[in-house]
Amino acid sequence: MARVDLEVTAGVVWLTLNRPAVLNALDRESVRELAARIRELSGREDVRVVVTRGTGRAFCAGSDLRDLAPLSPAEAADAEREHGAAFALLDALPWPTIAMLHGYVLGGGLGLALYHDFRIASAGATFGMPEVELGWTPPWAMGRLVDLVGGASARWLSMSGERLSAAEARAIGLLNDVVEEDQLAARVEALAARLAAMPPEGLRQTKALINRMSPLRAPEWDEAAARAFEECWGKPEARANVRAFLERRR
């Protein structure tokens, strides 16, 4: 079964994370599938908008620690670099991108959402970055977080371990809109249709210009985060926390 599904309807690409049994946790195979799906879009003339969503009870609950647990610090950092590079492909797309968020949007799931142009969530969604609690730094997307919400809110979200409701996430600028669960699909479809109907060159040029004006989205910040993650991953406390986390999941 594919970990990431792709369909195109009326100019809208729907990328669907499809690991509902693990809340769409990101392992290396799913990240590679997502990158391959994004690359498939290159040169297509029938695309105007890209939406990423998740099946089941969550958009994405984060990186799959079962996948990372056996790896050395250098290997784990390289795996996380692959995550960041895959999701940065969304920036390179000439079309607007939308993250459709529900349920758990945690850790790497929140990081993935940050690589999109727009984020729309259901009112019941939960947001958080648990990495520091486990003993390491978020290994990518940190520059995008600061770019989006500013330093004070980025510190609170990444360092406090607090979980945010959708309303709280919108209040700090993390989200563009929040709607009731039963309205989420219709809201995203309406925005996607509106964007798809716009002259594409104007959107393309505007996205490219804003990205150029946003130096915190540069690859150097993902690389810096990966190096910090590598330093943390080999520490005894971090490894013990990974083991304890996996034991609880069993």
N, C-alpha and C positions, 0 to 999 in steps of 0.2 A: 504494500500500500504506500502511495506517495505521501511523504511528510508535508509537502507543500503543493497545493492544487492551484492551477491557473485557468481562468476562463475570461473571455472578452465578450462583453455585451454592450452594444450601442456606444462603442468607443471607450468604455470603462473596463480596465483590467481589474479582476478580483484575484488577489493573492491570498490564499487561505492556509493558515497554519493548521496542520491536521495530525496532531498527537494528543487528542483529548484525554486519553487515559493518564497522561502526566501533565495535564494543564498546559499543553503545547510548549513544554520546556525545550530549550534550544540545545540540542547536541550537535556535534560536528556534521553529521550527515544531513540534518535538517537545514543547517546553515548553508551547506554546499548546494542543497536543492534550491533553497531560496535564491542564492546567487545565480544559479543556472537559469532559474525562471526569469529573473530580472534581465539577464543577458539575452534571453530569447526574444525580448521585446525590441532589441536594437534594430532600427531600420523599418519597423512596422509603420504602415501608413494609416492603420485603422485605430490607433491608440490616441486618446486624449487625456486620460486621467488614470491613476493607479491607486487602488485601495488595498490595504492589508488588514486582514481580520483573522480571528481564531475560532475554531470549532469548540463546541462543548461549553464548559463553565468558565472559561477564561480566555482572554486574549493571549497572554503568555505569562507564566509564573517565573520566568528567568532562565538562566543557564542550567543545563542538566548536570548536576554535580556528580551523578553516577558516571558520566562520561569523562569528567575532569579528574575525579578522585585518584585514578591510578597514575596520573601523569606527574613527571618531575616539574619543578618550577619553570624551567625553560620550555618544556613541552606544553605546559598549561598556558603559558604566556603566548606561545605561538598559536595555540588554538584560539585564544581570545583575540589575538590580532586578526585571525581569519574571520572571526565574527564581525569585528569593526569594519574590516575591508569589504565584507559582503554587504553590510547595511549601508555603507557609504555609497554603494552603487545607486541607491535611491536619490542621492544628491545629484548624481551625474545624469539621471533621466531628465529629458527636456520637458516632461509633463508634470503637473502638480500631483502630489502624493498625499493620501489621507490615511491616517491610522484610525481604525474603527475599534474602539476599546470597550471591553466589558469584563466583568468579573475581576480576576486578579491581573494586575499590570505591575509586576514586581521585578526588581533587579534587571536582568537582561531584557525582560519584556518591556519595561519602561525605557531602557536604553534604545531598543528597536524603535519604539514610538517616537523618540526624539529625532530620528533620522528622517521623519516625514515633514512635509510642509504644514500639514494641518492635523489636529488631533481632536476627535469628537468621541465623547464617552457617554455611557449610560450612567444614570444617577447612582446606581449601586456599585459602581466599580471602585476598586481599592488600589491605591498607588503607594509604592515604597521602594526603598533601596536598602536591602538588608545586608549588603556585602560587608560593611564596616563591622557590624555586629558579629559576623562570622570570622573576621580577622584579616580582611584584605580590602583594597580599594576597588571601586568599580573600574573594570579594565578598559573601558571605552565609553564614548558618548558624554564624558564629563564636560568637555568644551562646549558641546551643544546644550547641555543643561545650563551652564552659566550664561551662555548666549541667550537662552530663552527666558530664564527666570531671574537672572542676576545673581551676584555672589552671595548675598545674605540668604536668599531662599534656597540656593544650591547647597550651601553649608548645612542648613536646617534639614533638608531632605536627605542628603547623603551621609551626614554625620550623626544625626540624632536617633536614627532608626525608627522615627515616627511613621505610622501609616496615615495616608491622607485619603479623605473621601473625595469623590469627584468634585463636589462643591469647593472644598479646600484647594484642590489641585487647580481648579479654574481661577480661584482668587489670586493665586501667585503667578498666573500666566502660563501654566503648564498645558492647559486645555483651551481650545477655541470655543467649544460649546459642550453643554451637558443636557441630556434629555432623558426622559423615562425609558426604561428598558424596552418597552413595546414600541417606542418611537425611534429607536436607534437606527434600524435599517432604513426606514423611510427618510430620516434626516440625512444620513450619509448618501443615500441614492439621490436625494434632491440636490445636495451640494455637488456631487459628482456630475449629475446631468447639467447643472448650471455651468460648471467649469468646462465640460465637454463641448458646450454650445458656444463658448467664447472663441474669438479668433486666436488660434494657437500660438502665433508668433509673438503676440503681446505677452502672453503668459510665459512663454519660453524665455524671452529676453528679460522679463522682470525677475523670474526665479534666478536666472544666472547672475543678474546684477546684485540682487540681495545676498546671494551666496558669496559673491566677491567682497561684499561689504561686511561680512561676518567672519573675521579672522579666527574666532574661537572654534569654528567648524573645520579648521585646517587639519590635515592628517597628523601633524606634529603632536597635537594634543592627545589623539588616540594612542600614538606611540609612547608618549610620556606616561599615560595611564597604564599601558601594558607593562612598561618597565617597573612601575610602582607595584603593580599586581604581582609580578614575578618575585620581587623582594619579599612580599608578604606571604606568598603561597607556601613557601618552604618552612615557615616558622612553625614550631611545635603546636602553638595554640590554634593556628589556622587548620592544621591537619587534624587535630583533635576535634575541632568543631565540625569539620566535614564528616568525620566518622560518626559523630553523634547525630548530625543531621540525617545521614543515611540510615542509621539505626532507627530513628524515629519514623522514617518513611516506610521501613519494613513492617 
